[in-house]
Structure formats: structure tokens, C-alpha cells
Amino acid sequence: MLPVASGEPRRIPHKHFLTSGIDLLAAWWPDGRHLLLGGIGPGDRHLNLMDVETGASLAFTSGTGSESQAAVAPDGKKIAFTAGSDDLDLLEIVLDGPSVRPLLATGRNEELGAWAPSGTQYVYITDAAGTPEIWLRGVSEGWVRSVLAASAGVPPTWRVLSDPRVSPDGLRVAYDAYAVEHAIWISQLAGGRPLPLDPDSTDQHSASWSPDGNWVAYRRLHEGKWELARIPVGGGKPYSLGASGQGGSTRGGTTDWSPTGEWICHLAPKGLELVSPDAGRRRLLGNLRPVYFTFSTDGATLFALHRSPTRHWQLAAFDVARGTERPTRTLPVPASAGLFSLTRHPDGKRLLSTLSTSRQDIWIMEGLAKPGGWWSRLWRR
């Protein structure tokens, strides 16, 4: 809490770790002691009432959907909030066309898929178990198993997982784990204890493997500035490759190492930038600022997802050698839908993305009593 006129900021002694995001927009109760906010714990998609003096909280709403972005009436007798659900599915973009087709679509959320080098398996993030986890799925056999499960009880602790990438040998996966710190971790696909990539940085994102699997390129906050870096996987100090764009994305997609090993692409402050692994060469690509991009399997083309001025989704393609943009193609996806993440299939004929469709409505809850009474007695227990 930050005093408006004077005084020192004070941290609310909550028992959960919080993360930034639209689900955490908080609303003050008129008594000035309670906050109504959403998603305060792993897998929590509902509104919670928090006592800012003690940090204690109570579930305020429940159900199979999600509630967020509450607004409390001045008299505290009713609230307005957003309710609904998002549906996330894995979508393939076929480059010969382009056309799109679903890869995995169920009643739960599946997102941020990335192919294994074999092309017969892929990793993705799902909330099928209630909390975001990383799963591995075989295409033809139809089997699925957990790679990183909350029930395993091993670090890292996370509220959000993002940007999984399988190593070139097909044995490991690197990913972002969002908690008190934002960190990249590496897990064995066969199981075992995860290992942190860079223990010296408290904010890092978007791992991308070198073609030989010995290095990882990523973006990190170092000495108050964001930079592109690479680090040896077996241990060692990071090597800075220059300034990078600020912050991370829970939807991933801001670093990609070319399969040829010649370039690393990232979103620099001025736009898409190619950087050589020794930082000796760098070149900007066009005027677009897409967050989601990936190289083709031969490294000759960089594909990028972006919205047109009319809000339609388009797939841009850059000639890496010439630095020029090829004709942009509009994707047959509703403008109201969201597309995020972009990874390549080893056969070079298709890309993997995440399709997001949403239905949200505004609801009003009336006849509320002010916090206290039985709420206070329950908190004391």
C-alpha cells in the first residue's frame, strides 16, 4: 500500500505470491481495510476478499468459470465484475496456403506448444490438473504425460508457466516460471529435479536453444537494464549481446535462435533485431514489432505474427539474408480471436500457435453486507 500524501509504502502481509496481470486489478471496499481482487493463488480464477491489515483472505466467488476486474459500489452493497471464460487451443498454421487447423482442442486450456526434434511429440502448457503444468504428448500414439507437475513438490514454485522449448537432443525443456521472481528453468523430459538457468538474475524470459544444445539465448534484467544474453547450459557466466526490449510476456515468443546458428532474433527497443552469437553483427528487420516470431527450419526466413490495421491476423515473412519483407498473408482466423506464440515444426511445412477465444460478460452482485461479523470470526479461526 502506498500512502497518497506522505509516509512509507507498506507491503500487505498476504500468504500468497501475486503476479502482475489483468486478473489482479484490485477494488477497495468502502471501509478502506479490505480489497476485492482476483487470482491470488496458483490456479485461482475467482474473486477474493483480502484484509490488508492481516493479509487473510476469503473466497468471494466460485464456479466453473472465472471472475475478475471487480468494482465496488460506494455503499459496499453491490459489486460489478467480469465473468466468463477463455478457451485456449493449439493451432497449426500450414505454410502452403496458409491455412489453419486445430492440433489439440479440449474442454481445458492448452497453450504455448513446441515440437520435439522428432516431430512426433510436442510439449505444451495445460490447466487440466487445475494448476498450469507442462505436458508431453505423442501425436500418433495419443499418449500424454506430465513433465512438470505442481503435485511433484519440487522447485520451481510458479503461478504461471510460459514459453517451453525442447532442446535439440530432445531430452530437455526450458521454460519460464512466474512467481515472486521470473526465472528460466530446465527440466528433463524423462523427469527429475529442475535446474535454474541463471541464478544471478531475478527477471529473465524466453529461452531459445543453440543448434548444438550447448547454449541458451534469453532476455534478462541485469543491473537495472534489459539485455539479450546467452549462457552455457552446463554452467558458467552469461555473455551479454546488447540491449533488449523491456519486460517479458506470459505468452512467450520474444527470442529465437536460428537453426543455422548464425543469428539470434529478439525484440529490441527499435524493433525486430538479428544479432550474431558473438554480438559482432546486428541488423534490424522492417518496421513491425511483433512479439511472436520464429525462424524457418533452414534459417532463411523469419515468420512473425501480427495484427493488421483492420485487426485481422497476418503472417509476415522476412528474407533473413536480404533483410526484406515478403508478401504478408492474412490468416483465416476471426479478428475477435487471439493468436499468440509461434514455433516451427521440424518438417518446415507448418507452424504451431495458440488460438484464444473468449466470452466475457459484466455481472452485478447485490445485497452484500459489509465485511465483519461472521467474516471476521472466520478469519480469526
C-alpha positions in Angstrom: 0.0 0.0 0.0 1.3 3.4 -1.0 0.2 6.5 1.1 -1.0 9.3 -1.2 0.1 12.3 0.9 3.1 11.1 2.9 4.6 8.1 4.6 6.4 4.9 3.6 4.9 2.2 1.4 3.9 -0.9 3.3 3.7 -4.4 2.0 0.4 -6.3 2.7 1.3 -9.5 4.6 -0.5 -11.8 2.3 0.0 -15.5 2.3 0.1 -15.9 -1.5 2.6 -14.8 -4.1 1.0 -12.4 -6.6 1.8 -11.7 -10.2 1.0 -8.8 -12.5 -1.9 -9.3 -14.8 -5.5 -8.2 -15.5 -6.9 -10.7 -13.1 -5.2 -8.8 -10.2 -7.0 -5.4 -10.6 -8.0 -4.6 -7.1 -11.0 -2.7 -5.8 -11.2 -1.1 -2.4 -14.1 -1.9 -0.1 -15.6 1.4 1.3 -14.2 0.6 4.8 -10.6 1.1 3.5 -9.4 -2.1 5.0 -10.5 -4.8 2.5 -9.5 -5.4 -1.1 -11.5 -7.3 -3.6 -9.2 -8.9 -6.2 -8.9 -12.0 -8.3 -6.4 -14.8 -8.8 -4.3 -14.6 -5.6 -3.1 -18.2 -5.6 -2.0 -20.8 -8.2 -4.9 -21.8 -10.4 -7.2 -19.4 -8.7 -9.6 -17.7 -11.2 -12.1 -16.2 -8.7 -12.6 -13.0 -6.7 -11.1 -13.0 -3.2 -11.6 -10.5 -0.3 -8.4 -9.7 1.4 -7.8 -7.9 4.8 -4.9 -5.5 4.2 -4.0 -5.5 7.9 -3.6 -9.2 8.4 -3.2 -10.5 4.8 -6.0 -13.0 5.4 -8.3 -13.7 2.5 -11.6 -15.4 1.8 -13.0 -16.8 -1.5 -15.7 -14.3 -2.6 -17.0 -16.1 -5.7 -16.8 -19.7 -7.1 -17.8 -21.7 -10.1 -16.5 -23.3 -13.3 -15.7 -20.0 -15.0 -13.6 -17.1 -13.8 -14.4 -13.7 -12.2 -12.1 -10.7 -12.3 -11.9 -6.9 -12.6 -14.4 -6.1 -9.8 -15.7 -2.6 -8.9 -17.4 -2.0 -5.5 -20.3 0.4 -5.2 -19.6 3.4 -2.8 -22.0 2.0 -0.2 -20.5 -1.5 -0.4 -23.9 -3.2 -1.0 -23.2 -4.4 -4.6 -20.3 -5.0 -6.9 -19.8 -5.3 -10.7 -17.3 -7.7 -12.1 -16.3 -9.5 -15.3 -17.3 -13.2 -15.6 -16.7 -15.7 -18.3 -14.0 -18.0 -19.7 -11.2 -18.1 -22.2 -10.7 -21.2 -24.4 -7.1 -21.8 -25.4 -6.3 -24.4 -28.1 -3.2 -25.4 -30.1 -3.5 -24.4 -33.7 -1.3 -25.3 -36.7 -0.6 -22.8 -39.4 0.1 -24.6 -42.7 2.6 -22.6 -44.7 1.3 -23.8 -48.1 -1.7 -21.6 -48.3 -1.7 -20.6 -45.5 -4.5 -22.5 -43.8 -5.1 -23.2 -40.2 -6.2 -26.4 -38.4 -6.6 -27.5 -34.8 -3.9 -29.7 -33.3 -5.3 -30.0 -29.8 -8.6 -28.7 -28.6 -10.4 -29.9 -25.4 -12.6 -28.5 -22.7 -9.5 -27.4 -20.8 -6.8 -24.9 -21.8 -3.8 -26.0 -24.0 -1.3 -23.3 -25.0 2.3 -22.5 -26.0 3.1 -25.7 -27.7 6.6 -26.5 -29.0 7.6 -29.5 -31.1 10.3 -32.0 -30.1 13.0 -32.6 -32.8 11.4 -35.9 -33.8 8.3 -34.1 -34.9 6.2 -36.9 -33.4 5.9 -35.3 -29.9 5.3 -31.8 -28.5 5.2 -30.1 -25.1 2.6 -27.6 -24.1 1.1 -25.9 -21.0 -2.3 -27.0 -19.7 -4.5 -26.4 -16.7 -6.2 -29.8 -17.0 -4.9 -30.6 -13.4 -6.2 -27.2 -12.0 -2.8 -25.5 -12.0 -0.7 -24.8 -15.1 1.7 -27.7 -15.9 3.9 -28.8 -18.7 2.8 -31.9 -20.5 4.3 -34.0 -23.3 2.1 -35.6 -25.9 2.7 -38.1 -28.7 0.9 -37.3 -31.9 0.1 -40.7 -33.5 0.0 -42.8 -30.3 -2.2 -40.3 -28.4 -0.4 -40.8 -25.1 0.2 -37.9 -22.7 2.2 -37.5 -19.5 3.3 -34.7 -17.2 6.8 -33.2 -17.5 6.4 -30.6 -14.8 3.6 -31.1 -12.3 2.6 -29.0 -9.3 2.0 -32.1 -7.3 5.6 -33.1 -7.5 6.5 -30.6 -4.8 9.9 -29.6 -6.3 11.2 -26.2 -7.4 10.3 -24.0 -9.1 7.2 -22.7 -7.4 5.1 -21.0 -10.0 1.8 -19.3 -10.7 2.2 -19.0 -14.4 4.3 -21.1 -16.9 5.4 -19.8 -20.3 7.4 -20.4 -23.4 8.5 -24.1 -23.2 11.3 -25.0 -25.7 12.6 -28.5 -26.3 16.4 -28.9 -26.6 17.9 -30.1 -30.0 18.6 -33.5 -28.5 15.0 -33.9 -27.4 15.9 -34.7 -23.8 15.3 -31.4 -22.0 12.8 -28.5 -21.9 13.5 -24.9 -20.9 10.6 -22.7 -19.7 9.7 -19.5 -17.9 8.3 -19.9 -14.3 6.5 -16.8 -13.0 6.4 -16.4 -9.2 8.0 -13.9 -6.8 10.8 -14.0 -9.3 10.6 -14.6 -13.1 13.1 -17.3 -13.9 14.0 -19.8 -16.6 14.3 -23.4 -15.6 15.4 -26.6 -17.4 13.7 -30.0 -16.8 14.5 -33.4 -18.2 11.6 -34.7 -20.3 12.1 -38.1 -18.6 11.7 -36.5 -15.1 13.9 -35.3 -12.4 14.7 -32.2 -10.5 14.5 -28.9 -12.5 17.6 -26.6 -12.6 17.7 -22.8 -12.8 19.3 -21.4 -15.9 20.6 -18.1 -14.4 20.5 -17.8 -10.6 22.0 -14.3 -10.7 19.1 -12.6 -12.4 15.6 -12.3 -10.8 13.8 -11.5 -14.0 14.5 -13.5 -17.2 12.5 -14.7 -20.1 12.2 -16.6 -23.4 14.8 -19.3 -23.6 16.0 -20.4 -27.1 18.4 -23.3 -27.6 21.5 -23.0 -29.8 21.5 -25.7 -32.6 24.1 -27.8 -30.7 22.2 -27.6 -27.5 25.2 -26.2 -25.5 23.9 -22.6 -25.1 20.6 -20.9 -24.4 19.8 -17.3 -25.5 17.4 -15.4 -23.4 16.4 -11.9 -22.2 17.2 -10.8 -18.7 17.2 -7.9 -16.3 20.8 -7.1 -15.3 21.9 -4.1 -13.2 18.6 -2.3 -13.9 18.7 -2.8 -17.7 17.2 -5.4 -20.1 19.6 -7.2 -22.3 19.8 -10.1 -24.7 22.3 -12.8 -23.3 23.5 -16.3 -23.9 24.7 -18.7 -21.3 26.3 -22.2 -21.4 23.8 -24.8 -20.3 26.3 -26.8 -18.3 27.1 -23.8 -16.0 29.0 -20.6 -16.5 28.6 -16.8 -16.7 26.1 -15.2 -19.1 27.5 -13.4 -22.1 25.8 -10.1 -22.9 24.6 -9.5 -26.5 23.4 -5.9 -26.0 20.2 -4.1 -25.0 16.8 -5.8 -25.5 13.2 -4.8 -25.1 11.8 -4.3 -21.6 9.8 -6.9 -19.7 8.6 -10.4 -20.5 5.4 -11.9 -21.8 3.4 -14.7 -20.2 2.6 -15.8 -23.8 6.2 -16.1 -24.8 7.9 -15.7 -28.1 10.5 -13.0 -27.8 13.7 -14.8 -28.6 14.6 -17.4 -31.3 18.0 -18.9 -32.3 18.3 -19.7 -36.0 18.7 -23.4 -36.8 21.8 -22.5 -38.8 23.3 -20.9 -35.6 24.1 -17.6 -37.5 21.6 -15.3 -35.9 19.6 -14.8 -32.7 16.4 -12.8 -33.2 14.8 -10.7 -30.4 12.5 -7.8 -29.9 14.9 -4.8 -29.4 13.8 -1.3 -28.3 13.6 -0.3 -32.0 12.0 -3.4 -33.4 12.9 -6.9 -34.6 16.7 -7.3 -34.5 19.1 -10.0 -35.7 22.2 -10.4 -33.5 25.1 -12.8 -34.2 26.0 -15.1 -31.2 29.3 -13.2 -30.7 27.4 -9.8 -30.8 29.7 -8.7 -33.7 26.9 -8.2 -36.1 23.3 -6.9 -35.7 20.6 -5.8 -38.1 17.0 -4.5 -37.8 14.2 -6.2 -39.7 11.5 -4.0 -41.1 9.2 -1.7 -39.1 7.0 -4.4 -37.4 7.1 -5.0 -33.7 5.6 -8.5 -33.3 6.0 -10.4 -30.1 5.7 -13.8 -31.7 8.2 -14.9 -34.3 10.3 -17.9 -35.3 12.8 -18.9 -38.0 12.1 -21.4 -40.7 13.9 -24.8 -40.5 16.6 -23.7 -43.0 17.0 -20.3 -41.2 16.4 -18.4 -44.5 13.0 -16.9 -43.4 11.7 -15.3 -40.2 8.0 -15.7 -39.7 6.1 -13.2 -37.4 2.5 -12.9 -36.2 0.9 -9.5 -36.1 -2.4 -7.7 -36.5 -3.2 -5.6 -39.5 -4.7 -2.1 -39.1 -8.1 -3.7 -39.5 -7.3 -6.1 -36.6 -7.0 -9.2 -38.8 -4.2 -11.6 -38.0 -1.4 -11.8 -40.5 1.7 -13.9 -41.0 4.7 -11.8 -42.1 7.8 -13.3 -43.6 11.2 -11.7 -43.7 14.1 -12.8 -46.0 16.9 -13.1 -43.5 19.8 -12.7 -46.0 18.4 -9.6 -47.6 16.5 -8.2 -44.7 13.4 -7.6 -46.8 9.8 -8.4 -46.1 8.0 -10.8 -48.3 4.3 -10.5 -49.1 2.2 -10.7 -45.9 -0.6 -13.3 -45.8 -3.9 -12.9 -43.9 -4.8 -15.9 -41.7 -8.3 -17.4 -41.8 -8.8 -16.6 -38.1 -11.7 -14.4 -36.7 -10.5 -10.9 -35.8 -12.1 -11.3 -32.4 -9.8 -14.3 -31.6 -6.3 -14.0 -30.2 -3.2 -15.7 -31.6 0.0 -16.0 -29.5 3.2 -18.0 -29.6 4.8 -19.2 -32.7 7.1 -22.3 -33.1 8.2 -24.3 -36.1 7.7 -28.0 -36.9 10.9 -29.9 -37.9 9.4 -30.6 -41.3 9.4 -26.9 -42.1 5.8 -27.1 -43.5 3.8 -25.8 -40.5 3.9 -23.5 -37.5 2.4 -24.1 -34.1 0.4 -21.3 -32.4 -2.3 -20.8 -29.7 -5.8 -19.8 -30.5 -7.7 -17.9 -27.8 -11.4 -17.3 -27.9 -13.2 -15.5 -25.1 -16.7 -14.9 -23.8 -16.9 -12.2 -21.1 -19.9 -10.5 -19.6 -20.4 -7.9 -16.8 -22.4 -9.1 -13.8 -23.7 -7.3 -10.8 -24.0 -8.8 -7.3 -26.4 -7.1 -5.0 -27.5 -7.3 -1.3 -24.0 -7.5 0.2 -23.2 -6.9 3.8 -20.1 -5.0 4.9 -17.0 -7.1 5.9 -17.1 -8.0 9.6 -19.4 -10.2 11.7 -19.1 -13.8 10.6 -16.3 -13.0 8.1 -14.2 -11.6 10.9 -14.9 -14.6 13.1 -13.9 -17.0 10.3 -10.7 -15.1 9.7 -9.8 -15.4 13.4 -10.0 -19.2 13.1 
